[in-house]
Structure formats: C-alpha cells, structure tokens
C-alpha cells in the first residue's frame, strides 16, 4: 500500500481554496437510481478526481497510520465545493466479513452514491504506529487525529463546510458519538450524523469504557446531547427499537432524529454472496432498495441542495408563520363554489393541479337513496375537474371504484387527500370491506375494517395504481391505540424530506363493537408510499375529553407544520361549539394550539351577503397557491336530518383584502 503524505507540495501541489470565493455545488443524489454501486479500489499515487488512495498525515510520517480519501469524478481543485462524508468502520469480525480496516469501508460511499468526497478515518493503535481494527485503540489519539485532519481535509480539497457528515457502521456507529461527540471541539466538526447497527449507550459492552451500563449510559447521554438540533439518521437492521428508546429518553427534543429499519437480507441475501457474508454489514447501500431511496432523500436534504428542500409547500414569508390568522382570511362564497349532486351525498374534497393548470377534485360520494350512514359501506372516491380552484367543478369519473370484498379496500373508499410529490400524484384514503349492508345505524363490520391506503398515478386523471395491502394497518397488539381500526389520513412533507402522516386510530379498550378511545397518531417515512414507522403518542388531546378533534388536515410551510382540525365543542379555539381550529408544530409530531386558533365556525357568508348556518361544516382540506393557503374545502350538511350533503369551496383572502371580494 502506498501512503501519500499530506502537504508535501513536491508530490502533490496543494491548493488551498479561499472559502469566501467558492460556491457550494448543488449536489442531489438521484434517489430513484436503480444501479448497484461498486466501492473504488485503493490505487497508488496522489489524490485525484475519481481515485481512492491511502493518506498518511505529516504527524504520522514513517508509520502505518493512514486514512483513505476518495475524490469523486466531478471534483476539481478550483471547482465548486462538494459535500464530504467521514466514516468510522466496524470492528474486525470475520463472520460478517468486517476487517476493521479503513480501506475496506463501504458505508460512506453508498450513502453518498460516490458523489461526495469520502474519507474513512482510522482508529490509532496504542503504540501509535498503525491502525487499530478492534475498538478504539488509543482513544485520545484517535479523537485527536480527527480534530487535526477533518478541518485540514475540508480546507485542502475545498469541501463544503456546511455539508460535513459523520457516519459509522457497528463499532463505527458507536464511534460516531463516542468519538465524534467526545467533546465540544470535535462535536463542532459535523453538520449531520448517520449510524447503522448499534448506538452509543444502548447496551453494555464488557469493556472498561462500556460498563457498567448505568455509568456508560450516563456518559453516552452527555455525548448525545451535543447533537443539538443537527440532523441524525439512526439505522438498524431488523425491528429492534432500543436505540430509538434510548435516544428519546435521553434528549428533550428528538425531532432532528430519523429512525429507520432495514432488512438487509431482503436487499442482499441469501448470505454469503459477492456483496456480504452476513446480514450485519455496511454493504446494503450498494444495491437498489426502497430504504436506500429514503436515505438518499434524507442526504439530499441535509447537504442543503436547493433541489432537496423537500417541502410540499413553500414558506409563507421569511419567518415562521406565527401570524397565520384564518379568521381574517375567510371570504364570501360564490354560488359556483358549491359542488352538489342531487343523486349523491358528497363529502369532502381534495384538490390538485396538473401540469397544464387544470384543477382536479378527488371527493367522496354515495347514493342518497342509501342514507347518510352508507358512507361506511358504499362510498367511492370520484373525480371532478375545473379551470379554477373554486370551481365550478364537473364530475368526470370514479377514481377508486369498488373492486370486490377480496380486497382490503374492495367495497368502500372514502376521505381522500391528494398530493403531488416530485412529479407523481399520491391519493391517500380510507378503504374497507364487509357484508355490504347499508344500515340505518353505522355498519360496525365495515367501520372496524377501515384501513388507510395510498394510490399512485402519473396524472390526477389516473389511472391510479392501488395496492393489495394497506399503507397504515392496525397494530395487532393488546391495548394498542390503533388495535381496532385506522382511517382519515393526512400527510405533509417536512423540509428535511420526512413524510409525516397523521391518522385517526381506534383501540379496543371501549365497549365493542365500536371500541375506543378515538384518537390521532402520527407515522413517519422518507417515502410517500412508506413503509411508515408509527409514533404511538396521542395527538390533539384535551384533558377529560374523549374525542376532542377529528379530520386534521396537515401541511408544512417550510418553517413550521400546521394542522386544521374539526374542534368538537370548541375546546381548542374557545368557541364552545363545533368548529375548526388551528394547531402548529415544529416537526409534525408534537402539536400545540396556534396563537390564532379560530379557523371557521359552522356558518358562511355567500357572495350576496346572505349568512347560512350549517349542522356540519367539516372535513377541511386546503389548496395552497405558491405555498399560501388560498382555498378551504369543506363538507357541508345543512340540517341534522342529514338528508343531503355537498362540498363548499371557501376563498382565503390575503391580508387587508375585502372579504366581500370572495372571487
């Protein structure tokens, strides 16, 4: 192996780039790329674009201590700054194929798809003359190596100092915190973190530094708190939740952490093979998978590329939208903004534009002759179009028709919410099956078979691809909040690329067949089609109130997350009656009542000045024009007899507008 010495200008002309004059490259990994990756072999000679070499820094000249350095093919000495990823390798472990050597690392290359500068850092052995393959060797020397060389490498190769990621596998996963957060100085080197398989402080290791467990965890908690609000992906092969549990119990705010679970056997297996010897491996990022897509999506976000600011809506202004005030925005409603069909109940609609500007409304409907409660047995999601978001809309077809009781959603589809993400359209909905009887009282079989699904299309006119399994199924565990049914999905995409799905959940603690309590939960994923990880914490709750909220519509403005909920009895907006209320959240997982919670009471003013009260005015959905709430879609029922229902499309006016000008 040829060790190259840094700063030896005769061997390699070092160019220090003036940071203020260099522009960061907007690197975006193609998260849907289907090719397998091959880790570059070490080569002799000096660092150069497209090469991976071993480098010995000057303070270790004459030893076998080195790190490895890879410069992507796009790197230029005087080019734009590239993101940089540093890696700590796993222990020597023959059964899994891990040698413990930096030259055999793979995780950082896979995470960056070979598009970032990639450095595999060494552990210094206790004699200071070589690299350690088991645990930390000389712990202080290993930490000092990173303190000296990370800034040096960033400067010498013109890396982007705002995109410095530290990752690690197995031993290295522990090392990300144990070494990388060892003290405030080294902690300050990184802008984001990723670990795979193991985490500092989770289990006892039978070493001086890793036992007894209580002391080790206390020390690990101190290190963990140095993360602050920097992005952190915690990856685990299998379904083990211990790392997540430790993190959530150790920090006051875990919103910057993303927890992912991967089945490496399904990606690489059966073992052994040309990629890996066993499931405990750092090679899974080298082959295509949905999980790799999710992580690349996250990588795009944390490296700060403009194309990777993945929000479904843009910011309302430069500041968090703390002054969002729907009470001052509600306009008068045009008669043409009432979507009604004499033969059908219509209940709730969600709108999206296509590339040509046409407005597509996805809505629930069922025959009036069957009665109001036939929504649970006979609803279908239909499709209407208009030239403008307010309408008037014309029915076109049925987007998600009945397809037979053999399917989980084969007899009923209901409560749609439609979104465009990255050029594709995603229709989230509730589906069920059952005996098909439209009963006067709610059919409990169909009601309890409710599950959440998603359909995908290239155009909002369809065709829509449906799936044979629900997106959000029940949790079949005694006492689970969603043990009985799941329904009423709403979804947002945060600025870090994380999808947060909020849904209605019912458990079995209440009297059957209808069970209870009825609550709301969140689930997260880096993909709009999942898999989603459930956060089993009830949302939109009120002390002493069994069912305070329903039908949340959630969105992100790029700074904060927002939700409009059906506020049963006005507990949140202090109206004392059924109405709509506004919540806000920094992450879509922890929600508080907004400073201006009033959204809408159950009455409207029509364009001619006539006021009308409603028995029900709910199921809120928004259309956001350039990120600004512009139309509020609601389902309306005029009387308690529930003989008919329709949709109404309410204009939301800019500040200082005249509410009379609803058009």
C-alpha positions in Angstrom: 0.0 0.0 0.0 1.3 3.4 -0.9 0.8 6.0 1.8 0.6 9.6 0.5 1.9 12.4 2.7 -0.3 15.5 3.0 1.2 18.9 2.5 4.2 17.5 0.5 3.9 20.0 -2.3 6.5 18.3 -4.4 4.4 15.2 -4.6 1.1 16.9 -4.9 0.5 20.6 -5.4 -1.8 21.5 -2.6 -4.3 24.2 -3.4 -6.0 26.0 -0.5 -9.3 27.4 -1.7 -10.4 30.8 -0.3 -13.7 29.7 1.2 -15.5 33.0 0.7 -14.9 32.8 -3.0 -16.0 29.3 -3.6 -19.6 28.3 -4.3 -21.0 25.1 -2.9 -22.1 22.6 -5.6 -25.8 21.8 -5.5 -25.4 18.0 -5.4 -28.5 16.0 -5.5 -28.4 12.2 -5.5 -30.9 10.6 -7.8 -32.9 8.9 -5.1 -34.6 6.6 -7.6 -31.4 5.4 -9.3 -31.5 1.7 -9.9 -27.9 0.8 -10.4 -25.7 -1.1 -8.0 -22.6 0.6 -6.7 -19.0 -0.7 -6.6 -16.6 0.7 -4.0 -13.5 2.1 -5.7 -10.3 0.0 -5.1 -7.4 1.8 -3.5 -4.9 3.0 -6.1 -1.3 4.3 -5.9 -0.3 7.8 -6.4 -1.6 11.2 -5.3 -5.3 12.1 -4.7 -7.1 12.9 -7.9 -10.7 13.0 -9.3 -12.1 9.5 -9.5 -9.4 8.0 -7.3 -9.3 6.5 -3.8 -5.9 6.5 -2.1 -4.4 6.0 1.3 -3.1 9.1 3.0 -0.7 9.4 5.9 -0.7 12.9 7.5 2.6 14.6 8.4 2.4 13.9 12.2 2.4 10.2 11.5 5.1 10.1 8.8 7.0 6.9 8.9 4.2 4.9 10.5 1.4 2.7 9.1 -1.3 5.1 10.3 -3.5 6.3 7.4 -6.9 7.3 6.4 -8.4 6.7 2.9 -9.6 9.5 0.7 -11.9 9.3 -2.3 -12.4 12.3 -4.6 -15.5 11.9 -6.9 -15.1 12.2 -10.7 -16.7 15.7 -10.6 -14.1 17.1 -8.1 -11.8 19.9 -9.4 -9.1 21.6 -7.5 -10.6 25.0 -8.3 -14.2 23.8 -8.7 -17.3 24.2 -6.6 -17.4 22.8 -3.0 -18.7 19.3 -2.7 -20.3 17.7 0.4 -17.9 15.5 2.4 -18.7 12.3 4.4 -16.4 10.9 7.1 -16.7 7.3 8.2 -15.7 5.1 11.1 -15.6 1.4 10.2 -16.8 -1.7 12.2 -14.6 -4.0 14.3 -12.7 -6.9 12.9 -15.4 -9.6 12.8 -14.7 -12.4 10.4 -18.2 -13.9 10.4 -19.7 -10.7 9.0 -16.7 -10.0 6.7 -15.7 -6.9 8.5 -11.9 -6.4 8.6 -11.9 -3.3 10.8 -9.7 -1.5 8.3 -10.4 1.9 6.7 -9.5 0.6 3.3 -12.4 -1.9 3.5 -15.1 0.6 4.4 -18.2 0.9 2.2 -21.0 2.7 4.1 -19.9 6.3 3.3 -19.5 5.6 -0.4 -23.0 4.1 -0.6 -24.6 6.8 1.4 -23.2 9.5 -0.9 -23.6 7.4 -4.1 -20.0 8.2 -4.8 -20.8 11.9 -5.4 -19.3 13.3 -2.2 -15.7 13.5 -1.0 -15.4 10.3 1.2 -12.9 9.8 4.0 -12.5 6.7 6.1 -10.9 7.7 9.4 -8.6 5.4 11.3 -8.5 4.3 14.9 -4.9 4.7 16.2 -3.4 1.7 18.0 -1.9 2.0 21.4 1.6 2.1 20.2 0.8 4.9 17.7 2.3 3.2 14.7 -0.6 1.7 13.0 -4.4 1.4 12.6 -6.5 -0.5 15.2 -9.0 -3.0 14.0 -10.8 -3.7 17.3 -12.4 -0.9 19.3 -10.7 2.5 19.8 -7.0 1.7 20.4 -5.5 4.9 21.8 -8.8 6.7 22.4 -7.3 10.1 22.9 -5.0 9.8 19.8 -8.0 8.6 17.7 -10.0 11.7 18.7 -7.0 14.0 18.1 -6.5 12.5 14.7 -10.0 13.6 13.7 -9.6 17.0 15.2 -6.4 17.7 13.2 -7.3 16.1 9.9 -11.0 16.8 9.4 -10.6 20.6 9.1 -7.4 20.0 7.2 -9.1 17.8 4.6 -12.1 20.1 4.2 -9.8 23.0 3.5 -7.3 21.2 1.3 -9.9 19.7 -1.0 -12.4 22.6 -1.0 -15.2 20.6 0.7 -18.4 22.4 1.6 -18.1 23.2 5.4 -21.9 23.3 5.7 -22.2 19.7 4.5 -19.9 17.6 6.7 -21.5 14.2 7.6 -20.1 11.7 10.1 -21.3 8.1 9.6 -20.4 4.7 11.0 -21.2 1.0 11.0 -21.3 -1.3 14.0 -18.2 -0.2 16.1 -18.2 2.9 13.9 -21.9 3.5 14.7 -21.0 3.7 18.4 -17.9 5.7 17.4 -20.0 8.4 15.8 -21.0 9.5 19.2 -18.3 8.0 21.4 -15.5 9.6 19.3 -17.3 12.2 17.2 -19.1 13.7 20.1 -16.3 13.1 22.6 -16.1 16.8 23.5 -17.3 20.1 22.3 -14.4 20.7 19.9 -14.7 17.5 17.9 -18.5 17.7 18.1 -18.4 21.0 16.3 -16.8 19.5 13.2 -20.0 17.9 11.8 -23.3 19.1 10.4 -25.1 15.7 10.3 -24.8 12.2 11.5 -25.8 8.6 10.5 -25.3 5.3 12.3 -26.1 1.8 11.2 -26.4 -1.2 13.6 -25.6 -0.2 17.2 -25.6 3.1 19.0 -23.6 4.6 21.8 -25.1 3.9 25.3 -27.7 1.4 24.3 -26.1 -1.8 25.6 -23.2 -2.9 27.8 -20.1 -4.0 26.0 -18.0 -5.6 28.8 -15.2 -3.1 28.3 -13.8 -0.5 30.6 -15.4 2.3 28.6 -18.7 0.4 28.0 -19.5 -0.9 31.5 -21.2 -0.8 34.0 -24.3 0.1 32.0 -25.6 2.9 34.2 -22.3 4.8 34.1 -21.9 4.1 30.4 -25.4 5.4 29.6 -24.9 8.5 31.7 -21.7 9.3 29.8 -23.4 8.5 26.4 -26.3 10.8 27.3 -23.9 13.7 27.8 -22.3 13.0 24.4 -25.7 12.6 22.8 -26.9 16.0 24.0 -24.1 17.6 22.0 -26.0 16.8 18.8 -28.4 19.7 19.4 -30.8 20.1 16.5 -28.4 18.7 13.8 -30.0 16.0 11.5 -29.3 12.5 12.6 -30.4 9.2 10.9 -30.4 6.1 13.1 -30.5 3.0 11.0 -31.0 -0.5 12.3 -31.1 -3.9 10.6 -34.3 -5.5 11.8 -37.0 -4.2 14.0 -35.1 -3.5 17.3 -36.3 -0.3 18.9 -33.8 0.0 21.7 -31.7 2.8 20.0 -34.8 4.9 19.5 -36.0 4.3 23.0 -32.6 5.3 24.5 -32.5 8.5 22.4 -36.0 9.6 23.2 -35.3 9.1 26.9 -32.0 11.0 26.7 -32.9 14.2 24.9 -35.7 16.7 25.4 -36.4 17.1 21.7 -35.8 14.2 19.3 -37.3 16.0 16.3 -34.0 16.1 14.5 -33.6 12.3 14.6 -34.9 10.0 11.9 -35.3 6.3 12.8 -35.1 3.7 10.0 -35.3 0.0 9.9 -33.8 -2.0 7.0 -34.0 -5.7 6.2 -30.5 -6.3 4.7 -31.4 -9.9 3.9 -34.1 -8.8 1.6 -31.7 -6.5 -0.2 -28.5 -8.6 -0.3 -29.4 -12.1 0.8 -29.2 -15.0 0.9 -25.8 -15.0 2.5 -22.9 -15.3 1.9 -22.6 -13.7 -1.5 -20.4 -11.4 -3.5 -21.7 -8.4 -1.6 -21.6 -9.6 2.0 -21.1 -12.6 4.2 -24.0 -11.8 6.7 -26.9 -9.5 7.4 -24.7 -7.4 9.8 -23.0 -5.5 7.0 -22.3 -2.0 5.7 -22.8 -3.1 2.1 -26.6 -2.8 1.8 -26.4 0.8 0.5 -24.6 -0.6 -2.6 -27.7 -2.2 -4.0 -31.0 -0.6 -5.0 -33.8 -0.7 -2.4 -36.6 1.5 -1.2 -34.7 2.1 2.0 -31.7 3.3 0.0 -34.1 5.7 -1.7 -35.3 7.0 1.6 -31.7 7.7 2.9 -30.6 9.3 -0.3 -33.7 11.6 0.0 -32.5 12.5 3.5 -29.0 13.0 2.4 -30.2 15.5 -0.2 -31.9 17.4 2.5 -29.1 17.6 5.0 -26.5 18.6 2.4 -28.6 21.7 1.8 -29.1 21.5 -2.0 -31.8 23.8 -3.2 -33.5 21.0 -5.1 -33.5 19.0 -1.9 -35.6 21.4 0.3 -38.3 18.9 0.0 -41.4 20.6 1.3 -44.8 20.1 -0.3 -45.3 23.9 0.1 -43.0 26.9 0.3 -42.6 29.3 3.2 -45.3 32.0 3.6 -42.5 34.5 4.4 -39.0 34.6 5.8 -40.2 33.9 9.3 -42.2 31.1 10.8 -45.9 31.8 10.1 -46.8 32.6 13.7 -49.3 35.3 12.5 -51.4 32.9 10.3 -54.9 34.1 11.0 -57.7 32.4 9.2 -60.4 34.5 10.9 -59.2 37.5 8.8 -58.9 35.4 5.7 -62.3 33.8 5.2 -64.0 35.3 2.2 -67.6 35.3 0.9 -68.5 32.1 -1.0 -69.6 32.1 -4.6 -72.7 30.1 -5.6 -70.5 28.4 -8.2 -68.2 27.2 -5.4 -70.9 24.9 -4.1 -70.4 21.3 -5.5 -73.6 19.4 -5.2 -75.3 16.4 -6.9 -79.0 15.7 -6.4 -78.5 11.9 -6.6 -75.4 11.6 -4.3 -74.2 12.6 -0.9 -70.9 14.4 -1.5 -68.5 14.5 1.5 -65.1 16.2 1.4 -62.8 17.0 -1.5 -59.1 17.5 -2.0 -57.7 19.4 -5.0 -54.5 19.3 -7.0 -53.4 21.0 -10.2 -51.9 19.1 -13.2 -49.0 20.4 -15.2 -51.4 22.3 -17.5 -53.1 24.1 -14.7 -56.3 22.1 -14.7 -57.8 21.6 -11.2 -58.7 18.1 -10.2 -61.0 17.4 -7.2 -61.0 14.0 -5.6 -64.1 13.6 -3.5 -66.3 11.0 -1.7 -69.8 10.3 -2.8 -72.5 7.7 -2.3 -76.2 7.3 -3.4 -78.7 9.4 -1.4 -81.2 6.6 -1.5 -79.0 4.6 0.8 -78.9 7.2 3.6 -76.2 9.1 5.2 -74.6 6.2 7.1 -74.0 4.4 3.9 -70.7 6.3 3.6 -69.1 3.4 5.5 -70.5 0.8 3.1 -70.9 2.4 -0.3 -68.7 5.5 -0.6 -66.5 5.8 -3.6 -63.8 8.3 -4.4 -64.8 10.2 -7.5 -63.1 12.8 -9.8 -64.2 16.2 -11.0 -62.4 19.0 -12.9 -62.5 22.8 -13.1 -60.5 25.6 -14.6 -60.1 27.4 -11.2 -59.7 26.0 -7.7 -63.0 27.5 -6.6 -64.9 25.8 -9.4 -67.4 25.2 -10.8 -66.5 21.5 -11.0 -67.8 18.9 -13.3 -67.9 15.2 -12.4 -65.7 13.1 -14.8 -65.4 9.6 -13.4 -64.8 7.4 -10.4 -61.1 7.3 -9.4 -61.2 4.4 -6.9 -64.3 2.2 -7.6 -65.4 -0.9 -5.6 -63.2 -3.9 -6.7 -64.6 -6.7 -4.6 -64.7 -8.0 -1.0 -61.5 -10.0 -1.5 -59.5 -6.7 -1.3 -58.9 -4.8 2.0 -60.5 -1.6 0.2 -62.7 -3.6 -2.1 -66.1 -2.3 -1.1 -65.7 1.3 0.1 -63.2 4.2 -0.5 -63.6 7.4 1.4 -62.0 10.6 2.8 -59.4 11.3 0.1 -56.4 13.7 0.3 -54.3 14.1 -2.8 -50.8 15.5 -3.2 -48.2 15.9 -5.8 -44.6 14.9 -4.8 -41.7 15.0 -7.3 -43.9 14.8 -10.4 -46.2 11.9 -9.2 -49.6 12.1 -7.6 -50.5 10.3 -4.4 -54.0 9.8 -3.3 -54.4 8.8 0.4 -57.7 7.4 1.5 -59.7 5.1 3.8 -60.9 1.8 2.4 -62.8 -1.2 3.9 -64.8 -4.3 3.1 -67.7 -6.2 4.8 -71.2 -7.5 4.3 -72.3 -4.6 2.1 -75.4 -3.8 4.1 -76.3 -0.1 4.2 -77.9 0.0 7.6 -79.6 2.9 9.3 -77.1 2.8 12.1 -73.4 2.6 11.3 -72.4 -0.8 10.0 -69.8 -1.9 12.6 -68.3 -4.6 10.3 -67.3 -2.1 7.6 -66.4 0.6 10.2 -64.0 -1.7 12.0 -62.4 -2.9 8.8 -61.3 0.6 7.9 -57.7 0.9 7.0 -55.5 3.6 5.3 -54.2 3.2 1.7 -52.4 5.2 -1.0 -52.9 5.1 -4.7 -50.3 6.4 -7.2 -50.6 8.0 -10.6 -48.6 10.0 -13.2 -51.6 12.3 -13.7 -54.5 13.2 -11.4 -56.9 11.8 -14.0 -55.4 8.4 -13.4 -55.2 5.5 -13.8 -54.5 5.1 -10.1 -52.3 2.2 -9.0 -53.8 0.6 -5.9 -52.0 -1.8 -3.5 -53.1 -5.1 -2.1 -52.1 -4.2 1.4 -53.0 -1.1 3.5 -50.4 1.7 3.9 -51.3 2.0 7.6 -52.7 -1.2 9.1 -53.8 -1.8 12.7 -51.3 -2.7 15.4 -52.4 -6.2 16.4 -51.2 -5.9 20.0 -53.5 -5.9 23.0 -54.0 -2.3 24.2 -52.5 -0.6 21.1 -54.1 2.7 20.3 -54.9 1.5 16.8 -55.7 -2.1 17.5 -59.3 -1.9 16.0 -59.1 0.4 13.0 -57.2 3.2 11.2 -58.7 5.9 8.9 -58.7 9.6 7.8 -55.1 10.1 6.7 -53.5 13.5 6.2 -49.8 13.9 5.1 -47.1 16.6 4.9 -43.5 16.6 3.8 -41.1 18.4 6.1 -38.1 20.5 4.8 -35.8 17.5 5.7 -37.7 15.3 3.3 -39.5 13.4 6.1 -43.2 12.5 5.4 -45.4 12.8 8.4 -48.8 11.1 8.2 -51.5 11.8 10.7 -54.4 9.4 11.1 -57.4 8.5 13.2 -57.0 5.5 15.4 -59.4 3.4 17.5 -58.4 0.9 20.1 -60.4 -1.9 21.9 -60.5 -0.5 25.4 -64.0 0.8 24.9 -67.2 -1.3 24.6 -67.3 -3.3 21.4 -68.2 -3.4 18.6 -67.2 0.3 18.3 -64.3 0.2 20.9 -62.4 3.3 21.8 -60.9 5.7 22.6 -60.8 7.5 19.3 -57.5 9.4 19.0 -55.0 10.6 16.4 -51.5 9.2 15.8 -48.5 10.1 13.6 -46.3 7.9 11.4 -43.2 8.8 9.6 -41.3 7.7 6.4 -38.8 9.0 3.9 -41.1 7.8 1.1 -44.7 8.8 0.3 -45.5 5.1 -0.1 -43.8 4.0 3.1 -43.1 1.9 5.0 -44.2 4.2 7.8 -43.0 4.0 11.4 -45.7 4.7 13.9 -45.3 7.2 16.7 -47.7 5.8 19.3 -48.4 9.2 21.1 -52.0 10.5 21.0 -52.3 13.9 19.3 -54.8 16.8 19.6 -55.9 15.8 23.0 -57.8 17.7 25.7 -57.9 16.8 29.4 -61.1 15.0 30.3 -62.4 15.0 26.7 -62.9 11.6 25.0 -63.0 12.7 21.3 -62.0 16.4 21.1 -60.7 16.5 17.5 -61.2 14.9 14.1 -60.3 15.1 10.4 -57.0 17.0 10.7 -55.5 18.5 7.5 -51.8 19.0 7.9 -49.2 20.9 5.8 -45.7 22.4 6.1 -44.8 25.9 5.1 -41.0 25.1 5.1 -40.6 26.6 8.5 -43.3 25.0 10.6 -46.0 22.4 10.4 -49.7 23.3 10.6 -53.0 21.5 11.2 -56.6 22.4 10.8 -58.8 20.1 12.9 -62.5 19.6 13.5 -62.7 21.0 17.0 -65.5 19.1 18.7 -67.4 21.5 21.0 -64.7 24.2 20.6 -62.3 23.0 23.2 -59.3 24.4 21.4 -60.5 27.7 19.9 -62.6 28.5 23.0 -65.8 28.9 20.9 -67.7 26.3 22.9 -69.3 24.8 19.8 -68.3 22.5 16.9 -65.9 24.5 14.7 -62.5 24.3 13.0 -59.3 25.1 15.0 -55.6 25.6 14.1 -52.6 23.8 15.5 -48.9 24.3 14.9 -45.8 22.1 15.3 -42.0 22.3 14.7 -41.9 18.8 13.4 -45.4 17.4 12.7 -45.1 15.2 15.8 -45.7 17.5 18.8 -48.6 19.8 18.3 -49.8 22.9 20.2 -52.8 25.1 19.7 -51.8 28.1 17.5 -51.8 31.6 18.7 -54.8 32.4 16.4 -56.7 29.1 16.8 -60.0 30.2 15.2 -60.5 29.0 11.7 -64.2 28.6 11.0 -67.5 28.2 12.8 -70.4 26.4 11.2 -71.7 29.3 9.2 -70.8 31.0 5.9 -71.5 34.2 4.1 -72.5 33.8 0.5 -71.4 36.3 -2.2 -74.7 38.2 -2.0 -74.2 38.8 1.7 -76.6 36.1 2.9 -75.4 34.2 6.0 -76.1 30.5 6.4 -75.6 28.2 9.4 -74.9 24.5 9.0 -75.4 21.4 11.0 -72.0 20.2 9.9 -69.2 22.1 8.2 -66.0 19.9 8.5 -63.5 17.6 6.7 -61.2 20.6 6.0 -58.7 20.4 3.1 -56.6 23.3 1.7 -55.3 24.4 -1.7 -52.1 26.3 -1.3 -51.2 28.7 -4.1 -47.4 29.1 -4.1 -47.4 27.8 -0.5 -50.1 30.2 0.7 -53.5 28.9 1.9 -55.9 30.0 -0.8 -58.9 27.8 -0.7 -60.5 26.0 2.2 -62.5 22.9 1.1 -65.2 21.7 3.5 -68.0 19.1 3.5 -71.3 20.7 4.4 -74.6 19.3 5.8 -77.4 21.8 6.3 -79.7 20.1 8.7 -79.5 17.4 11.5 -81.8 15.2 9.4 -78.7 14.6 7.2 -80.8 14.1 4.1 -78.1 15.6 1.8 -74.6 16.9 1.8 -72.3 18.8 -0.6 -68.9 20.4 -0.8 -68.2 24.1 -0.4 -65.0 25.9 -1.5 -64.2 28.9 0.6 -61.8 31.6 -0.7 -59.0 32.6 1.7 -58.0 36.2 1.2 -54.7 37.9 1.6 -54.2 40.3 4.5 -56.0 43.6 4.2 -58.4 42.3 1.5 -62.1 43.0 1.4 -63.9 39.8 2.4 -66.8 40.8 0.1 -64.5 40.2 -2.8 -64.7 36.4 -2.5 -63.9 36.0 -6.1 
